[in-house]
Amino acid sequence: MTRIAVVSTGLSQPSSTRLLADRLATTTGAAMPASGGDVTFDAVEVREHARDLADNLLTGFAPAGLRATIDSVTGADGLIAVTPIFNASYSGLFKTFFDVLEPDALAGMPVLLGATGGSARHSLALEHALRPMFSYLRAVVAPTAVYAASEDWASAATDGLSARIDCAATEFAAMLTNTPRPRAADPYDDPVPFAQLLGTH
């Protein structure tokens, strides 16, 4: 079983950001070879956790609902992350979600990046903003990222967007199939005995 978290941070509902995330997920599922086993997708609408994220930033603790979502994302085998582009970069909500994760929570995780915006002029934000952030988080980012401008959703332009989605999803599926994510050791799996901590025998 391969489990993929699909994180989107659109502010409206319905959202083109969520639409792109869903298309990336569907195409990835279709691209997974039969030998890859079953694939499940856990969709996360970050807008639903906006208030909890603010509380987490201020207190250092995630409320229960947000904690469950964070655990779902960090425990997945792969991640599809899609953000709207504001002022030539990812949205504040998108950045905040990844800011509250534990260090190395995404280390070794295959990630497929996507973004939406009103103009094709913002497409390079995927390369100068999102890709460096996930590289810093030690995730393994798929070579192709997908940007969808408003005009890409027009019927006459969907072939180009579909081709980009197909290419990115195929690469991502290969990453998931060929390189299972290494799991970090849980420091609580082998705790030091209490007596040893006290220096007694």
Secondary structure as GFF3:
##gff-version 3
##sequence-region A 1 201
A	DSSP	beta_strand	2	8	.	.	.	ID=ss1
A	DSSP	alpha_helix	16	31	.	.	.	ID=ss2
A	DSSP	three_ten_helix	34	36	.	.	.	ID=ss3
A	DSSP	beta_strand	39	45	.	.	.	ID=ss4
A	DSSP	three_ten_helix	46	49	.	.	.	ID=ss5
A	DSSP	alpha_helix	50	59	.	.	.	ID=ss6
A	DSSP	alpha_helix	64	74	.	.	.	ID=ss7
A	DSSP	beta_strand	78	86	.	.	.	ID=ss8
A	DSSP	beta_strand	89	90	.	.	.	ID=ss9
A	DSSP	alpha_helix	92	99	.	.	.	ID=ss10
A	DSSP	beta_strand	110	117	.	.	.	ID=ss11
A	DSSP	three_ten_helix	120	122	.	.	.	ID=ss12
A	DSSP	alpha_helix	125	125	.	.	.	ID=ss13
A	DSSP	pi_helix	126	130	.	.	.	ID=ss14
A	DSSP	alpha_helix	131	136	.	.	.	ID=ss15
A	DSSP	beta_strand	140	141	.	.	.	ID=ss16
A	DSSP	beta_strand	146	149	.	.	.	ID=ss17
A	DSSP	three_ten_helix	150	153	.	.	.	ID=ss18
A	DSSP	alpha_helix	158	178	.	.	.	ID=ss19
A	DSSP	alpha_helix	194	197	.	.	.	ID=ss20
###
